[in-house]
């Protein structure tokens, strides 16, 4: 499932738009080019906000609702940006049994966002995952490449303060 729409403002640059338009012009007449165009657009912007979907629609003639349908159907596409610090809480069996849902809920409360969302300042994003391969440290969360284990909800404020 694609991530939710966010309140983070679109910050596309003229250079990104030019890169997108060059790529669309190169691919648009090829059969089956919509998915590669969308994938490359996400590579350029980091996600597929409605502004980028509209640019793709306008440049290719593909209806916006078809582009949106594809963006929300495939898990590889994100409608919201990822934060500078990506918080991922494992909700797999071992972590869940040891209390990871409470850790996730505390993060969500402190950041004011839900799964797949990004804080308005673009600093943090939050997602749940099913396993990070550190079951012996359950419950586990990652912030970018930093792994935190044996967590309790009361540890979360101090961890976030480091970032």
Beta strands, then each sheet from edge to edge (+ up, - down):
strand 1: 85-90
strand 2: 117-118
strand 3: 124-129
strand 4: 141-143
strand 5: 146-148
sheet 1: 2+ 3- 1- 4+ 5-
end
